[in-house]
């Protein structure tokens, strides 16, 4: 019986500019092989999108947001939302950025649909300027 190789070779085409940018970045990062860098990039892509497909599965990640703490009522609204979803939240880190802006990093663990619900609830509050959810599915 012939043993199947664990590595599959594929041919991919790239627009030259994209490949140039990619190579510049991975060289600065210190990648020795383009294949390893492409594998990592694809793994990240899959990981970022997998949770969108399977919202019932347990997921882990962080919600990262920047908000203006001088917006009236925002601090208590954000705290209230987080208390409401305390079963999802493992930890919250708060960093004061400048005079008005705050960065909050919320570590979450739970059903994908519930993480999305919390993420949407926070993102739509007045005063929240940036919100990103990073879910890691390995
Ligand atoms: Ni702050």
Backbone and ligand atoms as CSV (ligand in chain L), in Angstrom:
chain,resi,resn,atom,element,x,y,z
A,1,UNK,N,N,0.850,-1.203,0.000
A,1,UNK,CA,C,0.000,0.000,0.000
A,1,UNK,C,C,0.885,1.253,0.000
A,2,UNK,N,N,0.515,2.193,-0.836
A,2,UNK,CA,C,1.282,3.446,-0.904
A,2,UNK,C,C,0.798,4.391,0.187
A,3,UNK,N,N,1.740,4.884,0.953
A,3,UNK,CA,C,1.391,5.823,2.021
A,3,UNK,C,C,1.141,7.213,1.413
A,4,UNK,N,N,0.003,7.817,1.789
A,4,UNK,CA,C,-0.329,9.142,1.270
A,4,UNK,C,C,0.517,10.205,1.973
A,5,UNK,N,N,1.026,11.119,1.191
A,5,UNK,CA,C,1.790,12.215,1.771
A,5,UNK,C,C,0.843,13.131,2.544
A,6,UNK,N,N,1.330,13.713,3.637
A,6,UNK,CA,C,0.473,14.593,4.430
A,6,UNK,C,C,0.439,16.013,3.864
A,7,UNK,N,N,1.302,16.289,2.931
A,7,UNK,CA,C,1.352,17.631,2.342
A,7,UNK,C,C,0.819,17.559,0.917
A,8,UNK,N,N,-0.033,18.517,0.570
A,8,UNK,CA,C,-0.574,18.588,-0.785
A,8,UNK,C,C,0.007,19.816,-1.459
A,9,UNK,N,N,0.462,19.621,-2.683
A,9,UNK,CA,C,1.018,20.755,-3.409
A,9,UNK,C,C,-0.076,21.372,-4.284
A,10,UNK,N,N,-0.246,22.697,-4.211
A,10,UNK,CA,C,-1.230,23.372,-5.067
A,10,UNK,C,C,-0.560,24.531,-5.803
A,11,UNK,N,N,-1.050,24.834,-6.978
A,11,UNK,CA,C,-0.554,25.991,-7.713
A,11,UNK,C,C,-1.550,27.126,-7.549
A,12,UNK,N,N,-1.071,28.292,-7.189
A,12,UNK,CA,C,-1.958,29.442,-6.981
A,12,UNK,C,C,-1.431,30.615,-7.793
A,13,UNK,N,N,-2.334,31.380,-8.378
A,13,UNK,CA,C,-1.892,32.583,-9.093
A,13,UNK,C,C,-2.154,33.819,-8.220
A,14,UNK,N,N,-1.293,34.811,-8.360
A,14,UNK,CA,C,-1.406,36.043,-7.579
A,14,UNK,C,C,-1.275,37.252,-8.483
A,15,UNK,N,N,-2.000,38.316,-8.209
A,15,UNK,CA,C,-1.648,39.586,-8.853
A,15,UNK,C,C,-0.255,39.973,-8.324
A,16,UNK,N,N,0.650,40.449,-9.192
A,16,UNK,CA,C,2.029,40.725,-8.772
A,16,UNK,C,C,2.130,41.658,-7.564
A,17,UNK,N,N,1.303,42.690,-7.513
A,17,UNK,CA,C,1.386,43.640,-6.396
A,17,UNK,C,C,1.075,42.976,-5.054
A,18,UNK,N,N,0.099,42.111,-5.085
A,18,UNK,CA,C,-0.283,41.429,-3.851
A,18,UNK,C,C,0.854,40.526,-3.366
A,19,UNK,N,N,1.447,39.819,-4.302
A,19,UNK,CA,C,2.545,38.918,-3.935
A,19,UNK,C,C,3.753,39.708,-3.420
A,20,UNK,N,N,3.988,40.868,-4.046
A,20,UNK,CA,C,5.104,41.715,-3.628
A,20,UNK,C,C,4.885,42.195,-2.189
A,21,UNK,N,N,3.688,42.683,-1.910
A,21,UNK,CA,C,3.376,43.132,-0.554
A,21,UNK,C,C,3.501,41.988,0.442
A,22,UNK,N,N,2.986,40.834,0.034
A,22,UNK,CA,C,3.024,39.662,0.918
A,22,UNK,C,C,4.470,39.276,1.232
A,23,UNK,N,N,5.292,39.215,0.180
A,23,UNK,CA,C,6.695,38.834,0.370
A,23,UNK,C,C,7.433,39.833,1.254
A,24,UNK,N,N,7.150,41.126,1.058
A,24,UNK,CA,C,7.801,42.152,1.883
A,24,UNK,C,C,7.477,41.944,3.358
A,25,UNK,N,N,6.197,41.699,3.629
A,25,UNK,CA,C,5.770,41.524,5.015
A,25,UNK,C,C,6.381,40.267,5.623
A,26,UNK,N,N,6.319,39.171,4.885
A,26,UNK,CA,C,6.812,37.919,5.492
A,26,UNK,C,C,8.337,37.932,5.628
A,27,UNK,N,N,9.033,38.670,4.748
A,27,UNK,CA,C,10.485,38.798,4.916
A,27,UNK,C,C,10.814,39.578,6.177
A,28,UNK,N,N,10.072,40.678,6.397
A,28,UNK,CA,C,10.287,41.469,7.619
A,28,UNK,C,C,9.984,40.649,8.862
A,29,UNK,N,N,8.971,39.788,8.752
A,29,UNK,CA,C,8.606,38.963,9.909
A,29,UNK,C,C,9.617,37.861,10.155
A,30,UNK,N,N,10.380,37.531,9.136
A,30,UNK,CA,C,11.407,36.507,9.308
A,30,UNK,C,C,11.017,35.114,8.846
A,31,UNK,N,N,9.952,35.017,8.063
A,31,UNK,CA,C,9.588,33.706,7.502
A,31,UNK,C,C,10.687,33.231,6.567
A,32,UNK,N,N,11.057,31.976,6.695
A,32,UNK,CA,C,12.066,31.431,5.788
A,32,UNK,C,C,11.440,30.828,4.553
A,33,UNK,N,N,10.164,30.420,4.661
A,33,UNK,CA,C,9.521,29.848,3.474
A,33,UNK,C,C,8.176,30.513,3.225
A,34,UNK,N,N,7.920,30.761,1.944
A,34,UNK,CA,C,6.656,31.366,1.562
A,34,UNK,C,C,5.498,30.417,1.848
A,35,UNK,N,N,5.758,29.114,1.679
A,35,UNK,CA,C,4.697,28.125,1.920
A,35,UNK,C,C,4.169,28.206,3.342
A,36,UNK,N,N,5.087,28.297,4.289
A,36,UNK,CA,C,4.676,28.359,5.705
A,36,UNK,C,C,3.854,29.625,5.955
A,37,UNK,N,N,4.272,30.741,5.341
A,37,UNK,CA,C,3.546,32.005,5.518
A,37,UNK,C,C,2.147,31.914,4.906
A,38,UNK,N,N,2.054,31.292,3.737
A,38,UNK,CA,C,0.742,31.143,3.088
A,38,UNK,C,C,-0.148,30.204,3.904
A,39,UNK,N,N,0.431,29.132,4.411
A,39,UNK,CA,C,-0.348,28.214,5.269
A,39,UNK,C,C,-0.890,28.958,6.485
A,40,UNK,N,N,-0.052,29.775,7.118
A,40,UNK,CA,C,-0.493,30.530,8.297
A,40,UNK,C,C,-1.600,31.515,7.936
A,41,UNK,N,N,-1.437,32.167,6.771
A,41,UNK,CA,C,-2.437,33.143,6.335
A,41,UNK,C,C,-3.775,32.450,6.061
A,42,UNK,N,N,-3.727,31.289,5.433
A,42,UNK,CA,C,-4.957,30.548,5.128
A,42,UNK,C,C,-5.597,30.037,6.425
A,43,UNK,N,N,-4.752,29.587,7.348
A,43,UNK,CA,C,-5.273,29.092,8.635
A,43,UNK,C,C,-6.007,30.223,9.372
A,44,UNK,N,N,-5.426,31.414,9.337
A,44,UNK,CA,C,-6.044,32.577,9.977
A,44,UNK,C,C,-7.386,32.902,9.317
A,45,UNK,N,N,-7.402,32.826,7.996
A,45,UNK,CA,C,-8.614,33.105,7.227
A,45,UNK,C,C,-9.718,32.111,7.598
A,46,UNK,N,N,-9.339,30.841,7.631
A,46,UNK,CA,C,-10.311,29.786,7.963
A,46,UNK,C,C,-10.819,29.975,9.387
A,47,UNK,N,N,-9.876,30.262,10.296
A,47,UNK,CA,C,-10.232,30.436,11.695
A,47,UNK,C,C,-11.192,31.608,11.883
A,48,UNK,N,N,-10.947,32.685,11.150
A,48,UNK,CA,C,-11.796,33.869,11.267
A,48,UNK,C,C,-13.208,33.627,10.749
A,49,UNK,N,N,-13.324,32.733,9.790
A,49,UNK,CA,C,-14.626,32.527,9.170
A,49,UNK,C,C,-15.373,31.292,9.631
A,50,UNK,N,N,-14.642,30.368,10.246
A,50,UNK,CA,C,-15.259,29.113,10.666
A,50,UNK,C,C,-16.414,29.356,11.637
A,51,UNK,N,N,-16.186,30.290,12.551
A,51,UNK,CA,C,-17.219,30.499,13.564
A,51,UNK,C,C,-18.492,31.095,12.985
A,52,UNK,N,N,-18.382,31.725,11.828
A,52,UNK,CA,C,-19.576,32.258,11.176
A,52,UNK,C,C,-20.442,31.119,10.639
A,53,UNK,N,N,-19.792,29.996,10.293
A,53,UNK,CA,C,-20.515,28.848,9.752
A,53,UNK,C,C,-21.174,28.042,10.869
A,54,UNK,N,N,-20.482,27.959,12.007
A,54,UNK,CA,C,-20.967,27.087,13.055
A,54,UNK,C,C,-21.179,27.870,14.339
A,55,UNK,N,N,-22.335,28.477,14.430
A,55,UNK,CA,C,-22.603,29.374,15.546
A,55,UNK,C,C,-22.962,28.634,16.821
A,56,UNK,N,N,-23.248,27.323,16.708
A,56,UNK,CA,C,-23.614,26.581,17.907
A,56,UNK,C,C,-22.408,26.017,18.634
A,57,UNK,N,N,-21.283,25.972,17.909
A,57,UNK,CA,C,-20.082,25.406,18.518
A,57,UNK,C,C,-19.522,26.360,19.565
A,58,UNK,N,N,-18.765,25.812,20.508
A,58,UNK,CA,C,-18.108,26.654,21.505
A,58,UNK,C,C,-16.905,27.340,20.888
A,59,UNK,N,N,-16.794,28.623,21.148
A,59,UNK,CA,C,-15.742,29.432,20.563
A,59,UNK,C,C,-15.033,30.217,21.656
A,60,UNK,N,N,-13.817,30.603,21.348
A,60,UNK,CA,C,-13.020,31.406,22.266
A,60,UNK,C,C,-12.474,32.590,21.490
A,61,UNK,N,N,-12.349,33.723,22.132
A,61,UNK,CA,C,-11.775,34.865,21.422
A,61,UNK,C,C,-11.789,36.126,22.255
A,62,UNK,N,N,-11.602,37.243,21.577
A,62,UNK,CA,C,-11.658,38.531,22.254
A,62,UNK,C,C,-12.512,39.520,21.454
A,63,UNK,N,N,-13.191,40.356,22.191
A,63,UNK,CA,C,-13.870,41.504,21.589
A,63,UNK,C,C,-13.038,42.714,21.992
A,64,UNK,N,N,-12.683,43.483,20.994
A,64,UNK,CA,C,-11.795,44.617,21.227
A,64,UNK,C,C,-12.552,45.869,20.818
A,65,UNK,N,N,-12.666,46.828,21.723
A,65,UNK,CA,C,-13.397,48.034,21.310
A,65,UNK,C,C,-12.767,49.308,21.842
A,66,UNK,N,N,-12.941,50.355,21.068
A,66,UNK,CA,C,-12.512,51.687,21.481
A,66,UNK,C,C,-13.780,52.520,21.608
A,67,UNK,N,N,-13.916,53.196,22.749
A,67,UNK,CA,C,-15.094,54.044,22.910
A,67,UNK,C,C,-14.732,55.353,23.600
A,68,UNK,N,N,-15.619,56.307,23.424
A,68,UNK,CA,C,-15.432,57.638,24.011
A,68,UNK,C,C,-16.118,57.654,25.377
A,69,UNK,N,N,-15.336,57.654,26.434
A,69,UNK,CA,C,-15.945,57.511,27.758
A,69,UNK,C,C,-16.659,58.780,28.226
A,70,UNK,N,N,-16.495,59.874,27.454
A,70,UNK,CA,C,-17.221,61.096,27.821
A,70,UNK,C,C,-18.638,61.124,27.247
A,71,UNK,N,N,-18.931,60.153,26.379
A,71,UNK,CA,C,-20.306,60.038,25.870
A,71,UNK,C,C,-21.204,59.686,27.053
A,72,UNK,N,N,-22.242,60.454,27.210
A,72,UNK,CA,C,-23.099,60.316,28.396
A,72,UNK,C,C,-23.656,58.890,28.553
A,73,UNK,N,N,-23.435,58.309,29.703
A,73,UNK,CA,C,-24.029,57.014,30.034
A,73,UNK,C,C,-23.326,55.798,29.470
A,74,UNK,N,N,-22.291,56.003,28.642
A,74,UNK,CA,C,-21.683,54.866,27.946
A,74,UNK,C,C,-21.028,53.874,28.910
A,75,UNK,N,N,-20.321,54.391,29.911
A,75,UNK,CA,C,-19.634,53.489,30.841
A,75,UNK,C,C,-20.616,52.538,31.533
A,76,UNK,N,N,-21.717,53.084,32.013
A,76,UNK,CA,C,-22.662,52.218,32.722
A,76,UNK,C,C,-23.384,51.285,31.750
A,77,UNK,N,N,-23.634,51.751,30.512
A,77,UNK,CA,C,-24.275,50.866,29.528
A,77,UNK,C,C,-23.388,49.682,29.178
A,78,UNK,N,N,-22.102,49.961,28.998
A,78,UNK,CA,C,-21.170,48.881,28.648
A,78,UNK,C,C,-21.025,47.906,29.808
A,79,UNK,N,N,-20.958,48.443,31.012
A,79,UNK,CA,C,-20.840,47.570,32.193
A,79,UNK,C,C,-22.089,46.709,32.334
A,80,UNK,N,N,-23.255,47.312,32.109
A,80,UNK,CA,C,-24.517,46.577,32.222
A,80,UNK,C,C,-24.569,45.429,31.216
A,81,UNK,N,N,-24.187,45.701,29.980
A,81,UNK,CA,C,-24.152,44.650,28.952
A,81,UNK,C,C,-23.248,43.502,29.364
A,82,UNK,N,N,-22.100,43.862,29.932
A,82,UNK,CA,C,-21.147,42.818,30.308
A,82,UNK,C,C,-21.660,41.995,31.494
A,83,UNK,N,N,-22.348,42.647,32.435
A,83,UNK,CA,C,-22.933,41.887,33.545
A,83,UNK,C,C,-24.009,40.936,33.045
A,84,UNK,N,N,-24.758,41.371,32.030
A,84,UNK,CA,C,-25.793,40.563,31.410
A,84,UNK,C,C,-25.239,39.301,30.772
A,85,UNK,N,N,-24.003,39.388,30.313
A,85,UNK,CA,C,-23.394,38.253,29.599
A,85,UNK,C,C,-22.202,37.708,30.365
A,86,UNK,N,N,-22.304,37.745,31.688
A,86,UNK,CA,C,-21.136,37.359,32.498
A,86,UNK,C,C,-20.715,35.911,32.286
A,87,UNK,N,N,-21.666,35.047,31.878
A,87,UNK,CA,C,-21.301,33.643,31.652
A,87,UNK,C,C,-20.399,33.496,30.418
A,88,UNK,N,N,-20.427,34.495,29.541
A,88,UNK,CA,C,-19.603,34.459,28.322
A,88,UNK,C,C,-18.208,35.035,28.544
A,89,UNK,N,N,-18.105,35.932,29.526
A,89,UNK,CA,C,-16.902,36.758,29.657
A,89,UNK,C,C,-15.933,36.177,30.680
A,90,UNK,N,N,-14.713,35.902,30.223
A,90,UNK,CA,C,-13.692,35.361,31.129
A,90,UNK,C,C,-12.955,36.485,31.841
A,91,UNK,N,N,-12.712,37.578,31.131
A,91,UNK,CA,C,-11.901,38.653,31.686
A,91,UNK,C,C,-12.074,39.914,30.843
A,92,UNK,N,N,-11.933,41.064,31.472
A,92,UNK,CA,C,-11.990,42.337,30.744
A,92,UNK,C,C,-10.790,43.183,31.137
A,93,UNK,N,N,-10.143,43.754,30.126
A,93,UNK,CA,C,-9.014,44.646,30.396
A,93,UNK,C,C,-9.377,46.033,29.870
A,94,UNK,N,N,-9.117,47.030,30.687
A,94,UNK,CA,C,-9.455,48.404,30.296
A,94,UNK,C,C,-8.179,49.237,30.240
A,95,UNK,N,N,-7.987,49.912,29.122
A,95,UNK,CA,C,-6.802,50.758,28.970
A,95,UNK,C,C,-7.267,52.163,28.610
A,96,UNK,N,N,-6.813,53.171,29.352
A,96,UNK,CA,C,-7.191,54.554,29.053
A,96,UNK,C,C,-6.291,55.068,27.951
A,97,UNK,N,N,-6.901,55.477,26.850
A,97,UNK,CA,C,-6.145,56.006,25.706
A,97,UNK,C,C,-6.394,57.498,25.647
A,98,UNK,N,N,-5.429,58.292,25.933
A,98,UNK,CA,C,-5.617,59.732,25.834
A,98,UNK,C,C,-6.677,60.232,26.795
A,99,UNK,N,N,-7.295,61.362,26.441
A,99,UNK,CA,C,-8.202,62.037,27.366
A,99,UNK,C,C,-9.606,61.439,27.350
A,100,UNK,N,N,-10.091,61.106,26.149
A,100,UNK,CA,C,-11.475,60.651,26.040
A,100,UNK,C,C,-11.635,59.177,25.723
A,101,UNK,N,N,-10.672,58.624,24.998
A,101,UNK,CA,C,-10.875,57.267,24.483
A,101,UNK,C,C,-10.406,56.180,25.442
A,102,UNK,N,N,-11.148,55.103,25.436
A,102,UNK,CA,C,-10.795,53.935,26.240
A,102,UNK,C,C,-10.759,52.732,25.312
A,103,UNK,N,N,-9.822,51.850,25.585
A,103,UNK,CA,C,-9.748,50.575,24.862
A,103,UNK,C,C,-10.158,49.494,25.841
A,104,UNK,N,N,-11.116,48.685,25.436
A,104,UNK,CA,C,-11.506,47.584,26.299
A,104,UNK,C,C,-11.346,46.285,25.527
A,105,UNK,N,N,-10.711,45.323,26.166
A,105,UNK,CA,C,-10.500,44.012,25.558
A,105,UNK,C,C,-11.243,43.001,26.416
A,106,UNK,N,N,-12.197,42.334,25.809
A,106,UNK,CA,C,-13.055,41.414,26.557
A,106,UNK,C,C,-12.790,39.992,26.057
A,107,UNK,N,N,-12.287,39.149,26.917
A,107,UNK,CA,C,-12.042,37.756,26.539
A,107,UNK,C,C,-13.345,36.973,26.684
A,108,UNK,N,N,-13.731,36.269,25.632
A,108,UNK,CA,C,-15.021,35.570,25.641
A,108,UNK,C,C,-14.858,34.079,25.324
A,109,UNK,N,N,-15.755,33.307,25.902
A,109,UNK,CA,C,-15.768,31.865,25.672
A,109,UNK,C,C,-17.220,31.414,25.741
A,110,UNK,N,N,-17.703,30.797,24.666
A,110,UNK,CA,C,-19.103,30.361,24.691
A,110,UNK,C,C,-19.611,30.092,23.293
A,111,UNK,N,N,-20.935,29.976,23.161
A,111,UNK,CA,C,-21.524,29.702,21.850
A,111,UNK,C,C,-21.289,30.875,20.901
A,112,UNK,N,N,-20.932,30.555,19.656
A,112,UNK,CA,C,-20.668,31.577,18.656
A,112,UNK,C,C,-21.802,32.572,18.529
A,113,UNK,N,N,-23.042,32.066,18.535
A,113,UNK,CA,C,-24.193,32.959,18.364
A,113,UNK,C,C,-24.298,33.944,19.527
A,114,UNK,N,N,-23.925,33.493,20.731
A,114,UNK,CA,C,-24.015,34.379,21.891
A,114,UNK,C,C,-22.897,35.426,21.885
A,115,UNK,N,N,-21.726,35.012,21.422
A,115,UNK,CA,C,-20.619,35.968,21.297
A,115,UNK,C,C,-20.997,37.042,20.282
A,116,UNK,N,N,-21.589,36.604,19.174
A,116,UNK,CA,C,-22.000,37.571,18.156
A,116,UNK,C,C,-23.064,38.528,18.708
A,117,UNK,N,N,-23.985,37.991,19.473
A,117,UNK,CA,C,-25.035,38.815,20.069
A,117,UNK,C,C,-24.427,39.910,20.959
A,118,UNK,N,N,-23.492,39.510,21.821
A,118,UNK,CA,C,-22.833,40.475,22.710
A,118,UNK,C,C,-22.050,41.504,21.886
A,119,UNK,N,N,-21.332,41.002,20.894
A,119,UNK,CA,C,-20.525,41.870,20.041
A,119,UNK,C,C,-21.397,42.922,19.333
A,120,UNK,N,N,-22.530,42.478,18.799
A,120,UNK,CA,C,-23.438,43.405,18.113
A,120,UNK,C,C,-24.041,44.412,19.096
A,121,UNK,N,N,-24.379,43.922,20.274
A,121,UNK,CA,C,-24.983,44.793,21.283
A,121,UNK,C,C,-24.017,45.926,21.666
A,122,UNK,N,N,-22.733,45.582,21.815
A,122,UNK,CA,C,-21.735,46.588,22.191
A,122,UNK,C,C,-21.441,47.527,21.017
A,123,UNK,N,N,-21.321,46.946,19.825
A,123,UNK,CA,C,-20.922,47.729,18.647
A,123,UNK,C,C,-21.921,48.833,18.318
A,124,UNK,N,N,-23.204,48.589,18.600
A,124,UNK,CA,C,-24.236,49.531,18.183
A,124,UNK,C,C,-24.496,50.633,19.220
A,125,UNK,N,N,-23.783,50.588,20.346
A,125,UNK,CA,C,-23.975,51.649,21.351
A,125,UNK,C,C,-23.311,52.948,20.900
A,126,UNK,N,N,-23.988,54.061,21.188
A,126,UNK,CA,C,-23.431,55.372,20.833
A,126,UNK,C,C,-22.189,55.613,21.671
A,127,UNK,N,N,-21.101,56.001,21.022
A,127,UNK,CA,C,-19.860,56.243,21.751
A,127,UNK,C,C,-18.826,55.171,21.442
A,128,UNK,N,N,-19.298,53.994,20.975
A,128,UNK,CA,C,-18.357,52.941,20.584
A,128,UNK,C,C,-17.892,53.246,19.159
A,129,UNK,N,N,-16.583,53.469,19.011
A,129,UNK,CA,C,-16.048,53.900,17.708
A,129,UNK,C,C,-15.529,52.752,16.874
A,130,UNK,N,N,-14.896,51.798,17.526
A,130,UNK,CA,C,-14.312,50.661,16.809
A,130,UNK,C,C,-14.657,49.413,17.604
A,131,UNK,N,N,-15.107,48.387,16.925
A,131,UNK,CA,C,-15.265,47.099,17.609
A,131,UNK,C,C,-14.849,45.986,16.667
A,132,UNK,N,N,-13.999,45.143,17.163
A,132,UNK,CA,C,-13.565,43.986,16.378
A,132,UNK,C,C,-13.714,42.738,17.229
A,133,UNK,N,N,-14.233,41.693,16.625
A,133,UNK,CA,C,-14.275,40.407,17.321
A,133,UNK,C,C,-13.266,39.490,16.665
A,134,UNK,N,N,-12.399,38.930,17.468
A,134,UNK,CA,C,-11.439,37.976,16.952
A,134,UNK,C,C,-11.719,36.639,17.621
A,135,UNK,N,N,-12.189,35.702,16.816
A,135,UNK,CA,C,-12.514,34.385,17.349
A,135,UNK,C,C,-11.465,33.406,16.853
A,136,UNK,N,N,-10.906,32.653,17.754
A,136,UNK,CA,C,-9.885,31.701,17.334
A,136,UNK,C,C,-10.450,30.290,17.377
A,137,UNK,N,N,-10.519,29.694,16.202
A,137,UNK,CA,C,-10.944,28.306,16.090
A,137,UNK,C,C,-9.754,27.546,15.535
A,138,UNK,N,N,-9.176,26.695,16.343
A,138,UNK,CA,C,-7.966,26.015,15.856
A,138,UNK,C,C,-8.271,24.569,15.482
L,1,NI,NI,NI,-10.638,54.577,30.369
